């Protein structure tokens, strides 16, 4: 998977700039693609300066990465308040938070919104509409944090 290869080659460079890779998304056709790199910092906000520094470093590395044999545009961003989770391990730091989750339940694709109760390597526990759902890793499709709401 190209997203993982990009993560692997950029990981040390981005960490040397004080950030970490939250995730990578690639979209577009076979001749031109858009690459988005989401960065995060432990217990700190991502600034525009962080994004600029990572963009410059990532562009230099990716311009010389032989597996990118197509034109690409590059965007570096924070995951934001409604961050997408790229893997189950990322959920572990958000216990008690409200998330939107897509999964397979009883053989059908399902969307749930609820409080994240527990996360293990094999399973997610979500309280939604008064019911606890146990979602196996193999039935997990995607999720994102429910951003803050203001009244």
C-alpha positions as CSV (number, residue, x, y, z in Angstrom):
1,X,0.0,0.0,0.0
2,X,1.5,3.3,-1.1
3,X,0.2,5.3,1.9
4,X,2.1,3.0,4.2
5,X,5.3,3.3,2.1
6,X,5.0,7.1,2.2
7,X,4.5,6.9,6.0
8,X,7.6,4.7,6.4
9,X,9.9,6.9,4.3
10,X,8.8,10.2,6.0
11,X,8.4,9.0,9.6
12,X,11.9,9.9,10.9
13,X,12.1,13.2,9.0
14,X,8.8,14.4,10.3
15,X,9.6,13.2,13.9
16,X,12.9,15.2,13.6
17,X,10.7,18.3,13.1
18,X,8.8,17.6,16.4
19,X,5.7,16.1,14.8
20,X,4.3,12.7,14.0
21,X,2.4,11.3,11.0
22,X,-1.3,10.8,11.9
23,X,-2.2,9.4,8.5
24,X,-1.7,9.7,4.7
25,X,-4.5,9.9,2.1
26,X,-4.0,9.6,-1.7
27,X,-6.6,10.5,-4.3
28,X,-6.7,11.2,-8.0
29,X,-6.1,9.3,-11.3
30,X,-3.2,7.2,-12.5
31,X,-1.2,10.2,-13.9
32,X,-1.8,12.8,-11.2
33,X,-2.5,12.4,-7.6
34,X,-3.2,14.5,-4.5
35,X,-1.3,13.4,-1.4
36,X,-2.5,14.6,2.0
37,X,-0.2,14.1,5.0
38,X,-1.9,14.6,8.4
39,X,0.5,15.5,11.2
40,X,0.1,15.6,15.0
41,X,2.1,16.6,18.1
42,X,1.9,15.1,21.5
43,X,-0.1,17.5,23.8
44,X,0.3,20.5,21.5
45,X,-1.5,22.1,18.6
46,X,-0.3,21.9,15.0
47,X,0.6,25.4,13.7
48,X,0.9,26.7,10.1
49,X,4.6,26.8,10.7
50,X,4.7,23.1,11.5
51,X,2.8,22.4,8.3
52,X,5.1,24.5,6.2
53,X,8.3,22.8,7.7
54,X,6.9,19.3,7.1
55,X,5.7,20.2,3.6
56,X,9.2,21.4,2.6
57,X,10.8,18.3,4.0
58,X,8.2,15.9,2.7
59,X,8.3,17.4,-0.8
60,X,12.1,17.0,-1.0
61,X,11.9,13.3,0.1
62,X,8.9,12.5,-2.2
63,X,10.4,14.2,-5.2
64,X,13.2,11.6,-5.0
65,X,11.0,8.6,-4.1
66,X,11.1,6.3,-7.2
67,X,7.7,4.7,-6.5
68,X,6.0,8.0,-7.1
69,X,6.1,7.8,-10.9
70,X,3.3,10.3,-11.4
71,X,2.7,14.0,-10.9
72,X,1.4,14.9,-7.5
73,X,0.3,17.8,-5.4
74,X,1.1,17.7,-1.7
75,X,-0.9,19.0,1.3
76,X,0.1,18.9,4.9
77,X,-2.6,19.4,7.5
78,X,-3.5,18.7,11.1
79,X,-6.2,16.0,11.6
80,X,-8.5,18.6,12.9
81,X,-11.3,18.5,15.5
82,X,-13.2,15.8,13.7
83,X,-10.1,13.8,13.0
84,X,-10.3,10.6,10.9
85,X,-8.8,7.5,12.6
86,X,-6.5,5.6,10.3
87,X,-6.1,2.6,12.5
88,X,-7.7,1.1,15.6
89,X,-4.6,1.9,17.8
90,X,-5.3,5.6,17.3
91,X,-8.6,5.2,19.1
92,X,-7.0,4.1,22.4
93,X,-6.2,7.7,23.3
94,X,-9.8,8.8,22.8
95,X,-11.7,6.7,25.3
96,X,-14.8,8.5,26.6
97,X,-15.0,10.6,23.4
98,X,-17.9,10.6,21.0
99,X,-17.1,9.0,17.6
100,X,-18.8,8.2,14.3
101,X,-18.0,4.6,13.3
102,X,-18.7,2.6,10.2
103,X,-18.7,-1.2,10.6
104,X,-20.2,-4.5,9.6
105,X,-23.0,-5.7,12.0
106,X,-25.0,-8.8,11.2
107,X,-23.5,-8.9,7.7
108,X,-24.6,-5.4,6.9
109,X,-22.8,-2.1,6.7
110,X,-23.8,0.1,9.6
111,X,-23.0,3.6,10.9
112,X,-23.0,4.2,14.7
113,X,-22.4,7.3,16.8
114,X,-21.6,6.9,20.4
115,X,-19.1,7.0,23.3
116,X,-15.9,5.0,22.9
117,X,-15.8,2.8,25.9
118,X,-12.9,0.4,25.3
119,X,-10.3,-0.5,22.6
120,X,-8.2,-3.6,22.4
121,X,-6.1,-5.0,19.6
122,X,-9.0,-7.1,18.5
123,X,-12.2,-5.2,19.4
124,X,-13.9,-1.8,19.9
125,X,-16.6,-1.2,22.5
126,X,-19.0,1.6,21.7
127,X,-22.0,2.8,23.7
128,X,-24.6,4.0,21.2
129,X,-28.3,4.8,22.0
130,X,-28.1,3.0,25.3
131,X,-26.6,-0.2,23.9
132,X,-23.0,-1.5,24.0
133,X,-21.7,-2.7,20.6
134,X,-18.6,-4.9,20.4
135,X,-17.1,-4.4,17.0
136,X,-14.4,-6.9,16.0
137,X,-11.3,-5.6,14.2
138,X,-12.3,-7.4,11.1
139,X,-15.7,-5.7,11.1
140,X,-14.3,-2.2,11.6
141,X,-14.4,0.0,8.5
142,X,-13.6,3.5,9.6
143,X,-14.3,6.2,12.2
144,X,-13.8,9.8,13.1
145,X,-14.0,11.9,16.2
146,X,-17.2,13.8,16.7
147,X,-16.0,17.4,16.8
148,X,-17.0,19.8,19.5
149,X,-20.4,21.4,19.3
150,X,-21.2,24.8,20.7
151,X,-24.6,26.0,21.8
